[in-house]
């Protein structure tokens, strides 16, 4: 079979299979969908069956899926609900993670530059990956869910800033000036989006929601492409632009009527989690070089070390944001969610390999630890949450609980 034809057919087939498996297995144990996507990609990729090769075309679609994942993360964050204690403690925790990560990275790496790459990778939290998990578990609006959101928001935005400042190839001062320039553009866009009712815009959105025009979806894709393009042009990581696009679109589309807003949200989720994001996770499994890991004893040794370091460097500081009155199980669950990191690790290892800053085996071990964190940590965290301090009640349940007195 032509590899291109095989890829075109098999990748959508794997996406469907992953959804079916998650649904079937979910009746016994709640396992995040991305687990099946990564594992299936690994099985059919060059490392195992070799049915789907690693190609530039698939990488391109996967990168757009990664951009959409960060867009959805920026679009779903309700900054008003996480401001104050959750955001302050999450920010403090990330700064501790950065210092710990860089120091431990330098101790593990053959040179300080490689240590910085490792350190930044260890400070990430995969908010875009966790949001669907939290939503499916009914946790998004709980105090615990808001704490995870705060930790995840800082754990995605912080590493993106660090990548732009320290891994862009520029001197720190020049990188900071470029980053400030991008921030000013994004801030002006957010300010313009928040000004006025934008009645004409929302009328056009409403008029095309049920037609082939689909102006809202097309506009969102344009905003993502524009800010990702601006990020790349400025030498910044493209994910910074995707994240900023999510924040801008959330502000702009907040003026839509409630039915329109809900429908737009549904359409964006369909495009992101129904089409593009699965390609990213499947491609992550396809591109994982299992032979490079197994064939390198040093890399094989580093894999569990990096997995533990994710818990120490990112998980424990992330637990600073745990809600007041939480149990040990809650704190442990937040530690595991905080240490779940893959997309940023993918970005950092790609940059490191392109710059010849990390050896292939080390980068593979780091990526493998990120994959294992996504495979294991959310499952364990959700299990711990069954013993939560709120008795397992979620917002829909709370509405049905009779009040006393």
N, C-alpha and C positions, 0 to 999 in steps of 0.2 A: 504493500500500500504506500502511496505517495505520502511522505511525512507531513506535508501541508494539509492534505485531505484528512489524515488521521488526527492531526491537532484540531482542525475545525470541528470534527465530529466528536472526538473523545473528551475534549475539555467541557463542552456543555453537558455531555453524558455524565461526567464525573460530578459536575455541579448538581445535577438532578439526583444522582445516586447518593451524594453526601446529604442532601436534604431528606431523602427517604430514610437513610440510615439513622440520621439524627432523630427523626420522628418515631421510628420503631424502637430504637434503643432508649429514647426519652421516656418511654412507658415504664422502664425499669430504673434508669439512672439518667439524670440531666447532664448530658455531655455537650459542651458548646459545639456548634456547627463547624467552626473553623478546624476543630480537631480532625473531623472526617475529611475536610477539604485538603488539609496538609498531608495526611496519611495516604489518601488516595493518589494525590499528586506524586508522592514519593514512590509509591508502588509502580505506577505506570511510567515513571521517569527513567532516565538513563541509568540510575543507580541500581534498579531492580529489574523490571521487565523490559525497559527500553522502547516502549511503544510510542512515547512522545518525546521528541528531542528538544533540547533547549535552543530556542530560536530568537532572533532579534524582534520578529513580528509579535511573538507571544510576550516577550519582555515589554514591548511598547504598550500593549493592551493592559498587561499587569501593572505597569507603572501608572497608567491612567486610573486603574482600579485602586491603587494605593493612594493616589491623589484624591479620589472620591471618598475613600475611607477617612482621610484627614478632613476633607470638607464636611462630611457628616458629623465628625467629632466637633468641629467648630460651630456647626449649625445647631447642634443639639444642646450645647452648653448654655444653661440659664445662669448667667453670671450674677444676677440679682439673688438667686437662691443659694449660691455658694460663697458670696462675699462675707466678710467678717471672719469669724473663727475658723471655719473650714479652709478658706483660701489662705489665710495667714499661716496656719499650721502646716498646710500642704507646701507653701512656699519655703518655710523654714526647713521642712523635711527635705525638700529637693536640694537646697543649698548644702545641707549636711551630706546628702547623697553625692553631690558633685565633688566635694572635698575628699570624701572617703573613696569614691570611685577612682579619681585621678591618682591618689596616693597608692592605693592597692594595685591599680593598673601599672604604675611605674615600677612597683616591686615585682610584678609578674613578667613584665615585658623586657625585651632585650635592650630597649632604649627609651628615653622619656617620651619621644614623639609617639611611639606605638602605645605607650602607657596612657597618653591622653585620649587616643582613639578608643581604647578599651574602657577607660573611665567614663567617657561620655556615653558610650553604648550601655553601660551598666546603670545609668541614671534614668532610663526611660520607662514609661508606663504606657501600655498599649490601650489608650482610652477608646480609640475607634473600634478596637476589637472587643473591649469590655462593654461598651454601650449596648449592643444587641443582647449580650448575656444578661446584663442588669434589667433590660426591658422585658426580656422573656421570663425572667424570674420575678417580675413585679417589684423590683427594688429601686427603680430610678428616682421615685419621689420620696423614699424613706430617708430618715437622717443618715442611715448607713450608706445608702446609694448616693446621697449628695456628697458625703465624705469621699467616696470612691471617685466621683466626678471631679471634685476639687483636686484630689491627688493626681488623677489622670490628666486633667487640663494642664497642670503645672509640669507633669511628667512628660507631656508631649511638646509643650511650647518651650520649656526650659532647654531640653536637648537641642531643639531646632535653633535656638539662639546661640547655644554653645558651638554647634556645627558651623553656623554662619560666621561666628567670631574667630574661632580657632582652627577650623579645618577648611577654610575657603581658599587657602594659599596666599592670602593677603596678610600684611602686617596688621596686628590687632587694631591700631588706630584707624587705618584705612577701612578695615572690615567693619568697625563700629560706625564710621561715617556712612558707609553704604547701607548698613542695617538701619540707621536712623532715617536715611532717605526713604527706604522702603516703608518704615513705620509711619512716616509722615504721609506718604501716599495712601496707605491703608487707613490711617486715622481720618484723613480728609474724606475718603470714600464712606467710612462709617458715619461721619458727621453729616454728609450729604444725604445718606440713606435715612438718617433719623429726622431730617428736617422736612416738615410739611406732611401732608396726607398722601401725596403722590396718587391723586385720584385717577388721572389718566392711565397711569401705569397699572393700577389695580383693576381698572375697567377692562383694559386689554388682557390682563391675566385671566379675569373672570370670563371674558367672552371667548377665550380659546381653550379653556380647561377641558371642554368636551368635544373639541374639534382636532383636526390634524395639525393645526397651528401650534398648539402646546407651547405658547410663548414663555410661560414660567420656566419650564424645563430647559428650553433652548437658552433662555437668559442665564440660568444658573450655570450651564455648561460654558457659556461665553465668559462669565465672571471667573470661573475656575481656570479656564484656558488663559485669560488675560493676566491674572495674578501669578499663575504658575510660570507663564512666559516672562513676566517681569522679574520674578525671582531668578530664573535661569539667566536672563540677560544681565542681571546685576551680580551674578556669581554666587547667589544664595541657594540654599536647598529648596527644591521645588515644593516640598511639603509645607514650608512656611507660607507660601502663597496660597496653597490649597486650604490650609487652616484659616488664614485670614479671609479667604473667600467665603468660608462657611459662616464666620461671624458677620460679615457684611450682608450676606443674603438673609440671615436670620433677622437682622435689624430691618432691612428693607421689606421683607415679606410679612413682618409682624403687623403691618397695617392692613392686611387682607382680612376679609370677614372670616369668622370662625369656620364655617363650612369650607370655604375656599382654602384656608390655611391648612386644614386637616387633609384635604384632597391633594394639595401640593406636597405636603409631607409624605403622603402615601406614594405619590408618583416618584419622588426623589428616592425614597427607600427602595422602591421597585427597581429603579435604574441602578442604584448603588449595590444593594445586597442581593438583587435578583440577577444582575448581569455582570457588573464590573469587579466588585470586591471579591467574589468567588474566584475569578481568574487570578487575582493576586495571590491568594492563599494556595490555590492549586499549583500555580507556577513556582511558589516558594518550595513546595514539596518536590516538584519536578527538577528544580535547579539545585537542590541540596546534594552536595558531592559526598555521598556516603562512603565511597571508596577512599577518598582523601582523609576521612576521619578514621576509618578502621585501619587503614594502612599506615597511620602515623601514631605511634604509641604516645608521643608527647601531646598531640592534639586530643587523643582519647582520654588522657589524664586531665587535660584542661577542661573538658566538657563538664564533668560533675563539679569541678572547682568554680567555673563560671556560673553554674546553676545555683550553687550555694551563695556565691557573691551577689547574685541578683536579689536574694532574700536579705542578705546582710546590708548591702549598699543601698538598695532601693526599697525593699520591703519594710524593714524596721523603721527607717526614718519616715516612710509613708504612713505608718501607723500612728504618727503624732497627731493626725487629723481625726482620729477615732471620736465619735460623738460622746459627750459626757454620759456617764452611767453605763457604758458598754461593758459587756462581759469579756472574759479572756478569749472566748470563742470568736466574738466580734473583732477583737484586736488582731487575732490570728488570721481571720478571714481578710481583713483589710491589708495585712502584711502580704498575704498571697496575691491579692488583686493588684496591689502596688508593684509587686515584683514581676507581674506579667508583662513582658516586653518582647515585641518582635519587629514591627515596622521600622522603628528607629534603628534597631540593630541591623536590619537589612541595609538601610541607607548608609550607616556608618561603615559597615564592612565593605560595601561597594566602593565608597570613597577611599577607604584604606588600601584596598587591593589595587585600585587605579593609581594611587600615589606610591605604591610599593612600600607602604608603611607597616603592613602586617603580612606575615607569611600565610600562605594558603591554608595550612593546617590550623593555625590559630584563629583565622577568620571563620573557618568552618566550625570549629569548636564553639566559638562565640555565637554563631548563627544557630547551631544545634541547641545550645542552652536556651536561646530565645524561643525556638520551636517547642522545646520541652516545657518551658514555662507556660506557653499558651495551651499545650496539651494537658498539663497536670494541675497547675495552680488554680484556675477558675473552678474546676470540678471539686477540688478539696475545699476551696473557699465557700462554695455554695452548700456543701455538706455541713460545714461548720455553722453556716447561717441558720440552719434548721434549729440550732440551739441558741438562737439570738435573744437579746435582752428585750425585744419587743414581742416575744412570744410567737414569732413567725407571722404576725399580722402585716398585711400590705395595704396600701391605700384603698383598693376595692373592698377588702375585707373589713377595714375599719368603718366603712360606711354602713355595713350591715350589723355591726356590733351594737346592741342596745346600751344606752347610757343608764347609769345607776343614779337614783336620787332625782 
